[in-house]
């Protein structure tokens, strides 16, 4: 009985922290985007709806993780760094495979692209609900295979949101939406390079 209460307490604690952290991670770049760009009411409502979906999907999946290992780990620092490295490799693999699959004729209707390549906020949020849930799953599935803490997870997630997508939109996204056959990776083009689907900005300019 006490273990069940402890487990439920951990879930509630994680969900409260996750809701607060995810709101903070997303709200600041969104506010900046709203200041710089005019946002029609319908787009603003879609922003809000999709942020709520991100929060709900994260919290729902968080409940399925091993709370004890997720909250606290006493691993040697080098082993934790190694686990973070493995997590990122798995994250990039899952995201790459998903992106390749949804570009197939069968699943393409579940995947959308924003034509706004000047910033990363709109392409990230104004997308299909399927993409948002799948993107959330991409961040959580590697935790099944690699042991990382909640703080490590949120640190990686924040890095991808703040720096990853800005880098992706600037260097890869415009090439991807035009060609639809290059640059499927999330941030680090490891699997694009390995699978021959990487196209740099320089090569793209020379091919035009």
C-alpha positions as CSV (number, residue, x, y, z in Angstrom):
1,X,0.0,0.0,0.0
2,X,2.8,2.4,0.9
3,X,4.7,1.7,-2.3
4,X,1.5,2.4,-4.3
5,X,1.1,5.7,-2.5
6,X,4.7,6.6,-3.0
7,X,4.5,5.7,-6.7
8,X,1.3,7.9,-7.1
9,X,3.0,10.7,-5.2
10,X,6.0,10.5,-7.6
11,X,3.7,10.6,-10.6
12,X,1.9,13.7,-9.4
13,X,5.2,15.4,-8.5
14,X,6.6,14.7,-11.9
15,X,3.5,15.8,-13.7
16,X,3.4,19.1,-11.9
17,X,7.1,19.7,-12.5
18,X,6.7,18.7,-16.2
19,X,3.7,21.0,-16.8
20,X,5.6,23.9,-15.3
21,X,8.9,23.1,-17.1
22,X,7.2,22.6,-20.5
23,X,5.3,25.8,-20.3
24,X,8.4,27.7,-19.4
25,X,10.4,26.0,-22.2
26,X,7.9,26.9,-24.8
27,X,6.4,30.2,-23.7
28,X,9.5,32.5,-24.1
29,X,10.2,31.7,-27.7
30,X,6.5,31.9,-28.5
31,X,6.2,35.4,-26.9
32,X,9.2,36.6,-28.9
33,X,7.6,35.3,-32.1
34,X,4.3,37.0,-31.2
35,X,6.2,40.3,-30.7
36,X,8.0,40.1,-34.0
37,X,5.3,38.7,-36.2
38,X,1.6,39.4,-36.6
39,X,-0.4,36.4,-35.6
40,X,-4.0,36.0,-36.8
41,X,-6.5,34.8,-34.2
42,X,-7.0,31.4,-35.8
43,X,-3.2,30.8,-35.8
44,X,-2.9,32.0,-32.2
45,X,-5.7,29.6,-31.1
46,X,-3.8,26.7,-32.9
47,X,-0.6,27.7,-31.1
48,X,-2.4,27.4,-27.7
49,X,-4.2,24.2,-28.6
50,X,-0.9,22.6,-29.8
51,X,1.0,23.7,-26.6
52,X,-1.8,22.1,-24.5
53,X,-1.5,18.9,-26.6
54,X,2.3,18.9,-26.0
55,X,1.8,19.3,-22.2
56,X,-0.9,16.5,-22.1
57,X,1.1,14.1,-24.2
58,X,4.3,14.6,-22.2
59,X,2.5,14.1,-18.9
60,X,0.6,11.1,-20.1
61,X,3.8,9.3,-21.3
62,X,5.7,10.4,-18.1
63,X,3.3,8.3,-16.1
64,X,4.5,5.2,-17.9
65,X,8.2,5.6,-16.9
66,X,10.0,4.0,-13.9
67,X,9.5,6.8,-11.4
68,X,12.2,5.7,-9.0
69,X,15.0,5.7,-11.6
70,X,13.6,8.7,-13.5
71,X,13.6,10.9,-10.4
72,X,16.9,10.0,-8.8
73,X,20.0,8.2,-10.1
74,X,23.3,7.7,-8.4
75,X,25.4,6.9,-11.4
76,X,29.0,7.8,-12.0
77,X,29.3,11.1,-13.9
78,X,31.0,9.5,-16.9
79,X,28.3,6.8,-17.1
80,X,25.6,9.5,-17.0
81,X,27.3,11.4,-19.9
82,X,27.5,8.1,-21.8
83,X,23.8,7.5,-21.2
84,X,22.9,11.0,-22.4
85,X,25.0,10.4,-25.6
86,X,23.2,7.1,-26.2
87,X,19.8,8.7,-25.5
88,X,20.5,11.4,-28.2
89,X,21.6,8.7,-30.7
90,X,18.3,6.8,-30.1
91,X,16.3,10.0,-30.2
92,X,17.8,11.0,-33.5
93,X,17.2,7.4,-34.9
94,X,13.5,7.3,-33.8
95,X,12.9,10.8,-35.1
96,X,14.6,10.1,-38.4
97,X,12.7,6.8,-39.0
98,X,9.4,8.5,-38.2
99,X,10.1,11.4,-40.6
100,X,11.1,8.9,-43.3
101,X,7.9,6.9,-42.8
102,X,5.5,9.9,-42.8
103,X,6.9,11.0,-46.1
104,X,5.8,7.7,-47.7
105,X,2.6,8.0,-49.8
106,X,0.6,6.0,-47.3
107,X,1.2,8.2,-44.2
108,X,1.9,11.6,-45.9
109,X,-1.6,12.9,-45.0
110,X,-0.6,12.8,-41.3
111,X,2.4,15.0,-41.8
112,X,2.4,18.7,-42.6
113,X,5.0,21.4,-43.4
114,X,4.8,25.1,-42.7
115,X,6.1,27.2,-45.6
116,X,7.4,29.8,-43.0
117,X,11.1,29.2,-43.1
118,X,12.1,32.5,-41.6
119,X,11.6,31.3,-38.0
120,X,11.3,28.1,-36.2
121,X,8.4,28.7,-33.9
122,X,5.6,28.5,-36.5
123,X,6.9,25.4,-38.3
124,X,7.3,23.7,-34.9
125,X,3.8,24.4,-33.5
126,X,1.6,24.8,-36.6
127,X,1.7,21.2,-37.6
128,X,-0.6,18.2,-37.4
129,X,-1.7,16.7,-34.1
130,X,-0.2,13.4,-35.2
131,X,3.2,15.1,-35.7
132,X,3.0,16.7,-32.2
133,X,2.2,13.4,-30.5
134,X,4.8,11.5,-32.5
135,X,7.4,14.1,-31.8
136,X,6.7,13.7,-28.0
137,X,7.0,10.0,-28.4
138,X,10.4,10.4,-30.1
139,X,11.7,12.1,-26.9
140,X,10.3,9.5,-24.6
141,X,10.8,6.1,-26.3
142,X,14.7,6.2,-25.8
143,X,14.1,6.3,-22.0
144,X,12.8,2.7,-22.3
145,X,16.3,1.7,-23.3
146,X,18.6,4.3,-21.7
147,X,18.5,5.4,-18.1
148,X,18.4,9.2,-17.6
149,X,17.0,11.4,-14.9
150,X,14.2,13.8,-15.2
151,X,16.5,16.8,-15.1
152,X,18.7,15.3,-17.8
153,X,15.6,14.7,-20.0
154,X,14.3,18.2,-19.6
155,X,17.8,19.7,-20.2
156,X,18.0,17.8,-23.5
157,X,14.5,18.7,-24.4
158,X,15.1,22.4,-23.7
159,X,18.3,22.3,-25.7
160,X,16.4,20.8,-28.7
161,X,13.6,23.4,-28.5
162,X,15.8,26.5,-28.0
163,X,18.8,25.7,-30.1
164,X,18.0,22.5,-32.0
165,X,15.0,23.7,-34.0
166,X,16.5,27.1,-34.6
167,X,19.5,25.4,-36.1
168,X,17.3,23.0,-38.0
169,X,15.1,25.6,-39.5
170,X,18.0,27.7,-40.6
171,X,20.2,25.0,-42.1
172,X,17.8,22.1,-43.1
173,X,14.1,22.9,-43.1
174,X,13.9,25.1,-46.2
175,X,15.9,22.4,-48.1
176,X,13.6,19.6,-46.8
177,X,10.3,21.2,-47.6
178,X,11.5,21.9,-51.2
179,X,13.1,18.6,-51.9
180,X,11.1,16.4,-49.5
181,X,13.8,13.8,-49.8
182,X,16.7,15.2,-47.8
183,X,17.4,16.3,-44.2
184,X,15.0,14.2,-42.2
185,X,17.0,14.4,-38.9
186,X,15.9,16.3,-35.8
187,X,19.0,18.2,-35.0
188,X,22.2,16.2,-35.6
189,X,22.2,14.8,-39.2
190,X,23.9,11.5,-38.2
191,X,21.4,9.2,-39.9
192,X,21.0,11.5,-42.9
193,X,24.7,11.2,-43.5
194,X,24.7,7.4,-42.9
195,X,21.7,6.9,-45.1
196,X,22.7,9.3,-47.9
197,X,19.8,11.8,-47.3
198,X,21.9,14.7,-46.1
199,X,22.1,17.8,-48.3
200,X,24.1,20.8,-47.1
201,X,23.1,24.4,-47.9
202,X,26.2,24.8,-50.1
203,X,25.4,21.7,-52.2
204,X,21.7,22.8,-52.4
205,X,22.7,26.3,-53.7
206,X,25.0,24.8,-56.3
207,X,22.2,22.4,-57.5
208,X,19.8,25.2,-58.2
